[in-house]
Amino acid sequence: MSYTIIPEKGVLLGRAKLPGYDYPRVITVREGQVFDITSKAAPTVRDIAELEDPASYVAQAEGVKIGNIDAIVANSWTAKSDAATPSLLSPIDLQAVKASGVTFVASLLERVIEEQAKGDKAKADSLRSDVLNLIGADLSQIVPGSPAAMKVKEALIARGVWSQYLEVGIGPDAEIFTKGQPMSTVGYGSDVGLHPVSSWNNPEPEIVLVVSSAGKIIGATLGNDVNLRDVEGRSALLLGKAKDNNASGSVGPFIRLFDGDFTIDTVKNAELSMRVEGTDGFILDGASNMAKISRTPESLVEATIGRHHQYPDGLVLYLGTMFAPVKDRDGPGKGFTHKMDDVVSISTPTLGTLSNRVRLSTECAAWTYGASHLLRDLAKADLL
């Protein structure tokens, strides 16, 4: 299976580590070449996202050519990176990192199974069959919070299988949580991390919206919302431990900004493909179709930002996934879980491909460069 790493069209916005600079530089791609467009007018990706027309600004911004995109992509793999050559970073910086969960019926059912299994993947197959028989309805056709959804809720409660995941899956309120802190995400080619306590985990291929402080959706990118199924399955109160660990969220390779050709409707019709390739020869292919999402991207943004909650530096929002890995890896009934050095690739033609290698979070590069470091470095460079 081959992937297009960088979309052939569109206004792309990202960040890179460049030789000679102690801080990330803002970049774009034009006809296969990468340009550094860092300026005092907009020294961060956050600043560009706050502009009236980010796509026009990036398309017209003066820049310095720093290299060929293919060479920079190749140098972005952590295991091969050469400090003398530019490499890609996560394309976001000061934005809050938020995520929505249980937004697809397939994901909903797997969360219910996790909860019922109490983190024991050996029970998952039999529970999956039981839950499907009990539900007896196509939840993907039900609008969350609608009268029809409430009837299904009553029926499930009567059958004794109501769940906190069903509540956010078909109830009136979406699940919105903090995936990580600003500056904590990793980009294309970086290692992604699993907490060492987990023995049942999986990637979550998702589209990630980029949202300004005014709640305006200005573009999108790809994300891997690395998930610890056993930890979250033991208790929803362990969501932070299951989701927010060193290098547990990847984003990239670039933000594609909305313009006349790429819009929120493009996002709504996107089909994501995903492949996990293991050093043991194991291959897992999956897909996530945005047309099957149960809550609209706009409604998820509205649930995140508004009069009830402000984000002065804007935010990015993982939209959730319908991908639920059940393919056996180490034998019948053992299901799927990651092994070290798995390579996860998430792809869709309009956004390109996000690829990362799986490691333990304790073995990934420590997160040491935060918002305070960025602001001090920008001030030192007379960019603030």
Number of C-alpha atoms within 10 A of each C-alpha: 4 5 15 14 22 24 19 15 15 21 24 25 27 27 28 22 21 18 14 9 10 13 19 22 22 26 26 26 25 16 9 13 15 22 21 21 23 21 16 12 10 18 18 27 22 22 17 20 28 19 14 12 14 20 23 14 15 20 16 9 14 13 16 11 15 16 16 16 22 14 13 20 18 16 20 24 20 17 11 10 17 13 13 11 15 25 25 28 26 25 28 30 27 22 25 23 24 21 25 23 20 28 27 25 23 18 21 25 22 24 24 22 27 25 23 19 20 18 22 18 23 13 16 22 15 12 18 17 11 12 16 13 10 13 17 11 11 9 21 17 12 18 17 23 17 12 12 14 20 18 11 20 21 12 16 17 12 10 11 10 15 17 18 12 22 21 20 20 30 28 20 14 13 21 19 19 17 16 26 20 16 18 20 26 26 28 31 30 29 26 28 33 27 31 23 11 12 17 17 21 22 21 27 25 31 29 31 27 27 28 25 25 18 14 18 17 23 24 26 28 30 30 32 30 26 24 25 27 25 21 27 22 25 17 14 15 11 13 19 15 15 25 24 22 21 22 28 29 27 28 27 33 30 31 28 28 26 22 16 8 10 18 16 17 10 14 20 16 13 18 18 24 20 23 20 21 19 18 11 11 7 13 14 16 15 16 19 24 17 24 14 19 21 19 17 15 25 14 10 21 25 15 16 23 19 13 7 8 10 14 16 14 18 23 28 26 29 32 28 26 29 25 24 20 18 16 16 14 17 11 9 9 16 17 17 19 20 22 21 14 17 22 21 25 23 29 26 22 17 21 29 21 25 29 28 25 23 25 23 21 18 14 15 19 15 11 12 8 11 14 15 9 13 18 17 14 17 18 11 10 13 10 16 15
